[in-house]
């Protein structure tokens, strides 16, 4: 993924104006706080250390995986509802006799 060019932001230092490039990485990320049980936090720290990544990176990776598995419900689902709650049961009882194929 290519990062967009960072935009310079003014920084005042000792009475003079200095231009500093602001990282686009921070513009694309949002900081949040989560509450997790202590045992899960310990396991998270161990796994992050084993993989050589930060806990934040491991959490982002896990969230991407979980969110990626989610399949949105089809918008057409339920569009042809008959309003009867026992349609499947009634249909099963009215099954026609099979025809001979020859």
Order of alpha helices (4+ residues) and beta strands (2+ residues): beta-beta-alpha-alpha-alpha-alpha
